[in-house]
Structures are given as structure tokens and as C-alpha cells.
């Protein structure tokens, strides 16, 4: 039963952080993002939020904006989620989207070469 709680908290954090970033954070650099997954430690003290950005804007700039907004996001999250201790949140770059686009691009090139 205890193994399920971090998974449920992770899903809740994923959903709420997405909503916060979409509706309450006004920084234009934080548009076009995808939260791919959230990992919560078994003791619920830390949540790693894996984020990928779409588009060609400077990724480092976007992650810097996320780091600056972390305190605000955590505060809003604490008001929405009722748990005893709010986990520290850490945003982590997730290269999954970028790799997926590279694979699609390679497949398109192969298809064009075969035609």
C-alpha cells in the first residue's frame, strides 16, 4: 500500500504543476512545455519534475525561468494539494522529446532516400 502513495502524489503534482504553468505563470518563456513524468521519493520529501520544451527557443533560458519560478510554483502547489509535507520540487531537463523528433527526422530522411 505504501508503494502506491508516491505514485499517486506524483500524478497529482504532474497535473497541478501543468495547470499552474499554463494558467498562473505569465513568463512567455514557459510556453510550449511538456511534463513527461514526475518522480517522488518514497519519503515524499522530493519531487523531480521532468520537463521537455517544444520549439527552437533557447532551452537554457527556459530552464532558468523554471528555476526562478520554482518557489512560486511550490507555493501555489501547497495551497492546492493537502498533504502533511510539501515535497521540494526540482525541474529536470528531459531529452525524450528531442530524441523522438530526431528519430522521426531520420525516418523521414530514410523514406525520402528510398523514394
C-alpha positions, -999 to 999 in steps of 0.1 A, spaced: 0 0 0 28 24 8 43 19 -27 12 35 -42 13 68 -23 44 82 -41 28 73 -74 -5 90 -66 13 121 -53 35 122 -84 4 121 -107 -13 148 -86 18 170 -88 21 165 -125 -14 175 -131 -13 206 -108 21 218 -120 8 216 -156 -22 237 -146 -1 262 -127 23 267 -156 -5 270 -181 -27 294 -162 -8 312 -135 28 317 -146 29 346 -170 65 342 -182 63 338 -220 95 316 -219 75 289 -202 52 282 -231 54 250 -252 64 227 -224 56 190 -217 59 174 -183 69 139 -192 69 124 -158 72 132 -121 92 110 -96 85 114 -59 109 99 -34 95 72 -11 95 95 19 77 122 -2 104 148 6 114 155 -30 97 155 -64 117 155 -96 96 170 -125 109 160 -159 102 187 -184 108 190 -222 102 221 -243 89 223 -278 102 248 -302 135 263 -311 139 289 -284 169 287 -261 164 257 -237 188 270 -211 169 302 -209 136 283 -204 151 261 -176 165 292 -159 130 307 -160 116 275 -145 142 276 -117 132 312 -109 95 303 -108 101 272 -86 93 289 -53 61 304 -67 50 271 -82 57 253 -50 37 278 -30 7 275 -53 10 238 -53 10 237 -15 -23 256 -15 -39 231 -39 -26 198 -25 -34 188 10 -5 166 23 14 168 55 47 179 39 50 195 5 79 179 -13 108 201 -26 104 203 -63 133 201 -88 129 206 -125 150 183 -146 156 185 -184 141 155 -202 157 149 -236 130 124 -246 110 148 -268 142 160 -286 153 124 -292 118 114 -305 120 143 -330 155 132 -341 142 96 -347 112 109 -367 136 132 -388 159 102 -395 129 81 -406 117 108 -429 151 111 -444 153 74 -450 119 74 -466 129 103 -489 161 84 -499 142 53 -507 118 71 -530 
